[in-house]
């Protein structure tokens, strides 16, 4: 017994010392990179002005291999800021080791197709000569070789853009759009952003117009027209319109792409989608030159979306609010349309009154005249400016003497039971005493 107690005491002491040791032992501080050497510092001062920052990799200086940090120290491959290696640990971790892209890079390097700046720059220069000559067909593979052999560099960015331009001028619009998308995905702040956005918008507009002239079903394949996608030309047009807005939300084509999307849905009778995009333009781009049309066409989309008094009435409420905004914000733009808008507002009031009328009719047909009178009275008060109000007053006069609720169909059954049974047990009256007080 004493031996067991001593054992437990020894075990407890060891545990306490272990915890204390873990707590008190200082953790090793991470060792940072060594300071730059005098030669590195001098080289960086001389070449800092020529350095270009590449997101996820570091600084790149033309004529050198690899990337550098903000002090001119060479960075190991894959260790730049924001890279996968930084996110998963110093060596990139298990996910990097098994990633298909990493294995593909290793395979290309093994067969002699790895990164090579000299080969990439020579191919790029040849592509430039052919591009200036207008020979876009032969220039494109040169640019593709350039960005394939020297990735993650300004040369890759320029080669991607020029390859996409070659595809665009050769009327391979689907492939051009994919290449433009690759460029924007990898270089979100590319110097070619404005031109890429304009190109993609023109591609989307062309696809939309093609579908308008010759509509094809979504799953109908395209094997003959190289200017269109393989499937769903209209869907691809809408997708590119969205990419134009998302890739450059503050650019000059953002509100144009939203308006184009809204108008496309409007002409196809997609009232809910049209209403959404007109609303998006009104709220997100209040200074857009399309504000007036977004209000006017948005009003029509809301009215088209409304399905009648038996369905949700929110579109009518939103349309009425939109009319108030139109009359207040665009009095000059409306011109002759002002009178029509006022008539539409009156009709909206009538339709909202009809929604109340339908409810009143429901109760009246069920002989719940009390509830019906409440709704008729509400119509007469709230929508006094509509013809429905007069009809509601006439209805109130017709049913004013009718019972508020219908007679019970089981009245004969109720009469079979005594009143005392309906209201619960009663206490029998006690006889009065001489003084008139009840006695026990």
N, C-alpha and C positions, 0 to 999 in steps of 0.2 A: 504493500500500500504506500509506504514511504517512497519506494523507488519510483512508482508510477507518478506520484506527486512531483518528485524532483524532475522526472522526464518532461512532464507538462510545463513546469516552470522554465526549464531550459529551452523548450520549444517556443514558449511565449517570448522569452528574452531575445532569441534569435530573430523572431518575426519583427519585434520592435526595432532592433538594430538594423534589420534589412530595410524597413520602411524609412527609418531615419537616414540610412545611407543613401537611399534613392532620392530623398528630399534634399539632403545637404550637399551631395556631390554635384558640383557645377556641370552643366551640360556643355559639351564641346561646341564652341562657336564655329559657324561655317567659315571656311577660309575663302576669301575673295580672290579674284585674279590678281596677279602681281602687277605692280605699277608699270606703266609703259617705260621702256628703256629710252635713253636720250636719243638714240637713232629713230625709234618709233615716234617719239614726240616731235622731232624735227621733220620727219616725213609727213606726219599728220598736219603740221602747221603749213607745210608747202602744198598739200593736196586737199585740204579741208574744203576749199571753195569748189572743187570739182566733184565732191562726194554727193551721191544721191541716196536718200534713205528708202529702203525697200521694206515694207511692213512684213514683220515675221522673220526677217533675216538680218537686218542691220544696214550699215552704210556700204555702198558699192562705189568704187572708183574705177573709171574706165581704164582699161589696159592692165588691170590686175585680176587675179583670181581670188574668189572668195569674198567674204564680207568682214567689216570691221565694226568695233563698237564706237562709242562717242569720244574715245580717247585715242583711236587709231590702233588698238590692239586687234590682231586677227581673231576672228571667231571661228570655232570649229564648226563643221557642217551641221545644220539642224539645231544649233543652239542659240539662234537669234531670238530677240525679244518677241514673245507671243507665239513661239514655235511649239510644236507638239512635244519636243523634248523638255521644254521648260514646264509645260503643263503636266507632264507625267513623271518627271524626275530627271536626274542628270543624264541617264542613258536612254531616255525615251520609254522605258518600260516594255512590258510584254506586248501591249497593243501595237506599238510601233514596230516591234520585231516581226509581227505576223501580218502587218497591214499589206494589202495587195500593192499599193503604190510604192511602198518601200522595197518590196521584193522585185517589183518591175524595174525600179531604178538599179538594183543590184544586178539583175539579169542583163540590162542594157550595158552596164559598165563591163560585165564579164565578156560580152561579145564585141566590145569595142565601140559601142554606141552611147557611151556615157557623156557627161558634160565636157565640152571642148569649146573654149571661147574662140580660138582661131578659126575652126571650121564654121562655127555659127556666124562670126562676123563676115567671113568671106561669102557665105551663102546670102547673108542679108545685103551685102553690097551688090551682089549680082541681081538680087530681087529688086533693089532700088533702080538699077539701070533699066531693067525690063519694065518696071512700073512706070517710069518716066516716058518710056516709049509707047505706053498704052498696051503692052503685051501682058495683060493681067493673067491669062491662062498659064503662061510659063513662069510668071513672077510668083504666083501663089505657092508652089512647092518649095521655092527657095526660102520664102518667109517661114513656111512650116518647118523646114529643116533648121532654120535659125533659132526659132523659139523652142524647138525640141532639144537642141544640143547645148543651149545656154540658158537653162531655166532660172527663175527667181532673180531676174536682173532687168535693168531698164531696156536692154536689148530685146528681151522676151516681150515686154510690154509693147514696144514699137512694132515688133514682128507680128504679134497677135493682131494688132490694129490693121496693119497693112494686109495681112492675109484675109481678114474679114472684108476689107475694102475690095480686094480682088474678087472675092466671091460675090460681093454686091454688084460690082460692075459686070460680072459674067452672068448675072440674073439667077444665081443660086441663092435665092433669098432665105430659104430655110437654113442652109448651112451657114450663111453669113450671120443670121440672127443668133445661131448657136455660138459662133465664134465671138461675136460681140458680147454675148452673155458671159462667156468664159473670161474675157478681158475684164469686164466689170466685176465679176466675182473675185478675181485675184487682185485686181488693182482698182479698188473702189474710187480712189481719188485720181484716176488717170487724167493726164492732160488732154486726152481726146474725148472727155466725157460729153461735151456739148455736141460734137459731131456724131458720136455713137448714138446718143439719144435721138437726134434728128433722123438718123438713118433708120433706127428701129421703128420710129413712129411712121415713117413713110412705108416701111414694109408692112406694118399692121394695117395702114390705110389701104394699101394695094390689095391685101388679102380680103379685107372686108368688102371692098368694091367687087372683087372677083366673085365672092360668094353671093353678092346681091344680083349680079348679072347671070351667073350660072351656079345655082345652089346645088350642093352635093350633100347627101346624107353623111352623118358623122363617120360611119364605118365604111364608106365607099372609098376604096384605095385610089391613089393617084400615081400612075406609072408613066405618064407622058409629059406632064407640064412641070418643068424643073423650077418654075417660079413659085410653086405652091408646095405646102407640106404634103407628106404622104397621106395623112388623114386629117379630117376636121379642120378645114381652112378657116371657118368662122371662129371656132374655139381658139385656134392659135392667134388669130387677130386680137381677140379680147385679152388673151394672156399677155401678149406683147404690150398692149395698151397699159395693162396693169404694171408691167415691168418698167415702162417709161416713167410712170408716176413714182414707183417705189425706189428706183435707182437714182432718181434726181428729184426729190419731192419739192425742192425750192426752185427748180429750174423753169425755164420759159415754156416747156412742153408739158408740165405736170397737169395744169388745169385744162389744157387742150386735150390731153388723153382722157381725162375724166369726162369731159363734155362729149368726146367722140364715143366713148363707151355708153354713156347715158342715151345719146341719140340713137345708137345702134339698137339698144334694147327697146327703145320707144318705137322705132320703125318695125321691129319684129313683134310688137305687142306684148313684150315682157314687162308688164306695168310695174310689178314689184321691184324688179332689178333697176328699171329706169328711175323709179322714185328714189331708190337708195343712192344711186350715183348723182342724181341732181341734188339730193340733200347733202351728199358728201362735198360737192362743189360749193354749195351755199355756205357750209359751216367751215370747211378747211381753207377755202380760198376766197375770203370776203372781198378782196380787191380785184378779183378776176374780171376781165371784160365780158365774161359770159354770165354774170350774175343775173341780169334781167331775164335772159332766156332760161336760166336754171330755175328761176321763180315761175315764169310763165308756163314752161313745158312741165315743170314739176307739179304745178297745179293740175294740169290735164292728166298727168300720170296718176295722181291721187284720186281724181274723180273716176278714171277708168278702173282703178283698183277696187273701188267700192262696188260691192256685189248686190246691194239692195237692203231694205229695212230688216230683213230676217238675218242679216249678218253683222259683223262687227262695224261699229260706227266711228272708229278712230280715224279712218281716212277723211271723213267729213269734217271732223274737228280740226285736223291738220290743214285741210284745204281752206277752211274758213280763216285760220290764222295766216296762211300764206297769202290770201287775198288782202288781208289787212296790211301785210308787209309790202305787197305790190303797190297798193294805193298810196302808201306812205313814202316808200323809197324811190319809186319810179314814176312819178306823176307825168314827167315830160316824155319818157320813153313809151308810155302806154298810148298816148295820142288818142286815136279813134277807138282803140281797144278798151278804153276806160269804161265806156258804157256797157260793153259786153261783160267785163269783169264784174261790174255792179249787178248785172242781171244774173250772173253765175252765183254771186253771193246770195241773192234772194232765193235762187233755186236751192242752194245748199240749206238755207233756213227752212224751206218747205220740206226738203227730204228729212231733215232732223225732226221736224214736227210729225212727219209721217211715221217715223220710228216710234214715237210716243203714241200715235194713233193706233198702230198695230197692237201695242200692248193693251190699250184701252178696249179695243175690239175683242181681244182675247178674253178679257174679264167679262165683258158684256155678253158675249156668246155663251159663257159659262154661267150666266145669271148672277155673277158677283157684281151687282150694280154699285155697291159701295166703293169697291176698288176702281171700277170703271170711271165713276164720277171724279175720283181723285186725279186720275190721269187726264181726263178731259179738262178739268180745271187747270192742271199744270200747262196743258197745251194753250189754253186761252190766255194764260198769264205770261208764259215764257215766249211764246211765238205769236204774239198779238199782231205782228206785222205780216202774217201769212194768211192765205185764204182758209187754211185748215182751222184757224182759231174760231172763225164764225161757225164752221160745222161742229166744232167741239161744244160751243155754247148751245147750239141747237140740240145736240145729243144730251147734254145735261138737263135741258128742259123736258126732253122725252122720258127720261128714266128717273126723274126726281122723286116720284111717288112709289117707285118699285122698291121691294125689300132689299136691304144691303147684301144679303146672302140668300142662296136658294133654299127652299123648304127641304127638310130632310126626307129622303126616300124611305127611311126606316121609322117613320113616325108611328106607324101601327105597332111596331115592336116596342117602342118606348112607352106607349100607352098601356102595355101589358104589365108594367111594373109600377108599384105605388110611388107617389112622390117622395115618401120618406126613404124609400130604398135608393132613390137617385141622389138625395142630399145627405145620406148617412143616417145613423140611428138618432132618434129624438128622445128626450127625457120626459116622462109622463108628468103632468101637472099635479102638484100636491094640493089636497083640500085645505081651505082656509080655516083658521081658528076663529074664536069669538072676536078677537081684536082685529081680524082681517089679515093676519100674518099667516103664512103657510106653516102647517104643522108637519111633524115627522110621523 
